[in-house]
Amino acid sequence: MVTSKWAARVLLEDIRANNDIPTKSLNNYLWERYGAVMAPSALYGIRSQALVEIHGGFDESYGHLPKYCEIIKPTNPGSHAMCTWNSPTNPEKPIAFTSIFISFKASIDGLFSGCRSLIGVDGCHLNGNYGGVLLSAIALHGNDEIFPVAWAIVGSEDEESWRFFMHHLKKLLEPAGRGDQWCIISDRQKCSLFTCVLLLIQGIDNALSRLCPAAGRSGPKMWNLFWLACGAYSEFTFRKLMEAFQKTNPAARI
């Protein structure tokens, strides 16, 4: 009598109240209420199916992305929301989602009014049914804490995807009136210093070469001075290194 369908029905509200409820707790509820127990693997599947019933599945969620972008614009004026789709080669198949970029007005205002001109960009792979990569841009506010700026979902971490992300990020930054006085940093690839870019990951380099052609590069001396300054143990050493840093490339300090 204790079937997965029955257990999903009687445990639905418990899962709705706590989407991350452990299978052990679900078994406790079954034992206390009905004197029954189930295998943890079965309860894990029941919880997954219940979450689909509560929140909808990946197919349904991805299908709502265009409407989500459109509803952001009138309800949150000043936000950036962009969703792109590719037409399928087979007319019988639905159009395919490719990428989305979102930055809320509050994040943009906070970046301009309370953050340094330093933005970190990075990407991480998604483990959902459709995979893809989550790209994000964050800043540091006056209290040295992380401040989210923008995010995007793309198919893969390649030059085209980074060009899409950096294009919209650049448009987002233009109203600040700081020109190219932005330092964009990442931790994936050792590169030389840009006027507006400190470290680049693969794919970003080519994307920024197109979007910021005026950005100049300097040699390995800047790289060495930067990391020596980061590891300085005294104020005197740090000050001397930063003076050499600015003398080598005055535009590098913003």
C-alpha positions as CSV (number, residue, x, y, z in Angstrom):
1,M,0.0,0.0,0.0
2,V,3.0,2.3,0.6
3,T,3.7,3.4,-3.0
4,S,5.7,6.4,-4.2
5,K,2.5,8.0,-5.6
6,W,0.9,7.7,-2.1
7,A,3.9,9.0,-0.3
8,A,4.3,12.0,-2.7
9,R,0.7,12.9,-2.0
10,V,0.9,12.7,1.8
11,L,4.3,14.4,2.0
12,L,3.6,17.2,-0.5
13,E,2.9,19.9,2.0
14,D,5.9,19.0,4.1
15,I,8.1,19.3,1.0
16,R,6.4,22.6,0.0
17,A,7.2,24.0,3.5
18,N,10.9,23.0,3.3
19,N,12.2,22.3,-0.2
20,D,15.5,21.0,1.2
21,I,13.9,18.7,3.8
22,P,16.2,15.6,4.4
23,T,14.9,12.2,3.5
24,K,15.4,11.1,7.1
25,S,12.8,13.7,8.2
26,L,10.4,12.5,5.6
27,N,10.8,9.0,6.9
28,N,10.1,10.2,10.4
29,Y,6.9,11.8,9.3
30,L,5.8,8.6,7.6
31,W,6.5,6.6,10.7
32,E,4.9,9.0,13.2
33,R,1.7,9.4,11.1
34,Y,1.3,6.1,9.3
35,G,3.7,3.6,10.8
36,A,5.5,3.2,7.5
37,V,9.1,3.7,6.3
38,M,10.6,3.8,2.8
39,A,14.1,3.5,1.3
40,P,16.0,6.9,1.3
41,S,16.6,6.5,-2.4
42,A,12.8,6.3,-3.0
43,L,12.2,9.3,-0.8
44,Y,14.8,11.3,-2.7
45,G,13.0,10.6,-6.0
46,I,9.6,11.5,-4.4
47,R,11.0,14.8,-3.2
48,S,12.4,15.6,-6.6
49,Q,9.0,14.8,-8.3
50,A,7.2,16.9,-5.6
51,L,9.4,19.9,-6.3
52,V,8.6,19.6,-10.0
53,E,4.9,19.6,-9.1
54,I,5.4,22.6,-6.8
55,H,7.7,24.8,-8.8
56,G,7.5,23.3,-12.3
57,G,10.2,21.5,-14.3
58,F,13.2,22.8,-16.2
59,D,11.3,22.8,-19.5
60,E,8.5,25.0,-18.0
61,S,11.0,27.3,-16.2
62,Y,13.1,27.9,-19.3
63,G,10.0,28.6,-21.3
64,H,9.1,31.4,-19.0
65,L,12.5,33.3,-19.5
66,P,11.3,35.6,-22.3
67,K,8.2,36.6,-20.2
68,Y,10.5,37.1,-17.2
69,C,12.7,39.5,-19.1
70,E,9.8,41.4,-20.4
71,I,8.1,41.7,-17.0
72,I,11.3,43.1,-15.4
73,K,11.3,46.1,-17.7
74,P,8.0,47.7,-16.6
75,T,8.1,46.5,-13.0
76,N,11.7,47.5,-12.4
77,P,12.5,50.4,-14.7
78,G,16.1,51.0,-15.5
79,S,17.1,47.3,-15.2
80,H,18.9,45.5,-18.0
81,A,17.1,42.3,-19.2
82,M,18.0,40.5,-22.4
83,C,17.0,37.1,-23.6
84,T,18.2,35.6,-26.9
85,W,16.8,32.6,-28.8
86,N,17.9,30.7,-31.9
87,S,15.4,29.6,-34.6
88,P,15.6,25.8,-35.1
89,T,16.6,24.3,-38.4
90,N,13.7,21.9,-38.0
91,P,10.4,23.8,-38.1
92,E,8.7,21.2,-36.0
93,K,10.9,21.9,-33.1
94,P,10.5,24.9,-30.8
95,I,12.9,27.8,-30.8
96,A,16.0,27.1,-28.6
97,F,17.1,29.3,-25.7
98,T,20.7,30.5,-26.0
99,S,21.5,33.2,-23.4
100,I,20.1,35.6,-20.9
101,F,21.6,38.7,-19.2
102,I,20.0,40.5,-16.2
103,S,21.1,43.4,-14.0
104,F,18.6,45.0,-11.7
105,K,18.3,48.8,-11.3
106,A,19.1,48.6,-7.6
107,S,22.4,46.8,-8.4
108,I,23.3,49.4,-11.0
109,D,22.6,52.3,-8.7
110,G,24.5,50.7,-5.9
111,L,27.5,50.1,-8.2
112,F,27.6,53.7,-9.3
113,S,27.1,55.3,-5.9
114,G,28.8,53.0,-3.4
115,C,31.3,50.8,-5.1
116,R,34.9,51.1,-6.4
117,S,35.7,50.9,-10.1
118,L,36.7,47.3,-9.6
119,I,34.5,44.5,-11.1
120,G,35.2,40.7,-10.8
121,V,33.9,38.4,-13.6
122,D,33.8,34.7,-13.5
123,G,31.9,31.7,-14.8
124,C,30.7,28.4,-13.3
125,H,29.1,25.4,-15.0
126,L,25.5,24.5,-14.3
127,N,24.4,21.0,-13.4
128,G,20.8,21.2,-14.4
129,N,19.1,19.3,-17.2
130,Y,20.3,21.7,-19.9
131,G,23.8,22.4,-18.6
132,G,25.2,25.8,-19.6
133,V,27.4,28.3,-17.8
134,L,26.5,31.0,-15.3
135,L,28.5,34.2,-15.9
136,S,28.5,36.8,-13.1
137,A,29.9,40.3,-12.4
138,I,30.5,41.4,-8.8
139,A,31.9,44.6,-7.2
140,L,33.2,45.6,-3.8
141,H,31.2,48.2,-1.9
142,G,32.6,50.6,0.7
143,N,32.6,48.0,3.5
144,D,34.7,45.6,1.4
145,E,31.9,43.2,0.9
146,I,30.8,41.5,-2.3
147,F,28.1,43.4,-4.3
148,P,26.4,41.5,-7.1
149,V,26.1,43.5,-10.3
150,A,24.9,41.3,-13.2
151,W,24.6,37.7,-14.2
152,A,24.0,35.7,-17.4
153,I,23.3,32.2,-18.5
154,V,25.0,31.1,-21.7
155,G,25.6,27.8,-23.5
156,S,29.3,27.6,-23.0
157,E,32.3,29.6,-21.7
158,D,33.7,30.7,-25.1
159,E,34.6,33.9,-26.9
160,E,31.1,34.4,-28.2
161,S,29.5,34.0,-24.8
162,W,31.9,36.4,-23.2
163,R,31.5,38.9,-25.9
164,F,27.7,38.8,-25.3
165,F,28.2,39.2,-21.5
166,M,30.9,42.0,-21.8
167,H,28.9,43.8,-24.5
168,H,25.9,44.2,-22.1
169,L,28.1,44.9,-19.1
170,K,29.9,47.7,-21.0
171,K,26.5,49.2,-21.9
172,L,25.5,49.0,-18.2
173,L,28.6,50.8,-17.1
174,E,28.4,53.7,-19.6
175,P,25.9,55.9,-17.6
176,A,28.4,56.0,-14.7
177,G,30.4,58.6,-16.6
178,R,33.7,56.9,-15.6
179,G,34.7,56.1,-19.2
180,D,37.1,53.3,-19.4
181,Q,38.3,53.8,-15.8
182,W,37.1,50.3,-14.7
183,C,39.3,47.5,-13.6
184,I,37.8,44.1,-14.6
185,I,39.5,41.2,-12.8
186,S,39.3,37.4,-13.0
187,D,41.3,34.6,-11.5
188,R,41.6,32.0,-14.3
189,Q,44.4,33.1,-16.6
190,K,47.8,34.9,-16.1
191,C,47.8,37.9,-18.5
192,S,49.3,41.3,-18.7
193,L,47.6,44.5,-17.5
194,F,45.0,46.4,-19.4
195,T,44.1,50.0,-18.7
196,C,40.6,48.8,-17.8
197,V,41.4,45.1,-17.4
198,L,43.7,43.6,-14.8
199,L,43.4,39.8,-15.3
200,L,41.5,38.1,-18.1
201,I,40.2,34.5,-18.5
202,Q,40.3,32.7,-21.8
203,G,37.6,34.1,-24.1
204,I,37.4,37.5,-22.4
205,D,40.7,38.6,-24.0
206,N,39.4,38.4,-27.6
207,A,36.0,39.7,-26.6
208,L,37.5,42.8,-24.9
209,S,39.9,43.4,-27.8
210,R,36.8,44.0,-29.9
211,L,34.7,45.9,-27.4
212,C,37.6,48.0,-25.9
213,P,40.1,48.4,-28.7
214,A,41.6,51.5,-27.1
215,A,42.6,49.5,-24.0
216,G,46.4,49.2,-23.8
217,R,48.6,46.4,-22.6
218,S,51.8,46.6,-20.7
219,G,54.6,44.1,-20.1
220,P,55.3,41.6,-17.3
221,K,56.8,44.4,-15.1
222,M,53.3,45.5,-14.1
223,W,52.4,42.0,-13.2
224,N,55.4,41.6,-11.0
225,L,54.9,45.0,-9.3
226,F,51.2,44.2,-8.6
227,W,51.8,40.9,-6.9
228,L,54.8,42.3,-5.0
229,A,52.5,45.0,-3.7
230,C,49.9,42.4,-2.7
231,G,52.5,40.6,-0.6
232,A,54.1,43.6,1.0
233,Y,54.5,43.3,4.8
234,S,55.2,46.9,5.6
235,E,53.6,50.2,4.7
236,F,56.9,51.6,3.4
237,T,57.5,48.7,1.0
238,F,53.9,48.9,-0.2
239,R,54.1,52.6,-0.8
240,K,57.4,52.3,-2.8
241,L,55.9,49.5,-4.9
242,M,52.8,51.5,-5.6
243,E,54.9,54.5,-6.6
244,A,56.8,52.3,-9.1
245,F,53.5,50.8,-10.2
246,Q,52.1,54.3,-11.0
247,K,55.4,55.5,-12.6
248,T,55.4,52.5,-15.0
249,N,51.8,53.0,-16.0
250,P,49.9,56.0,-14.5
251,A,46.6,54.9,-16.1
252,A,46.8,51.6,-14.2
253,R,45.8,53.1,-10.8
254,I,42.2,54.1,-10.7
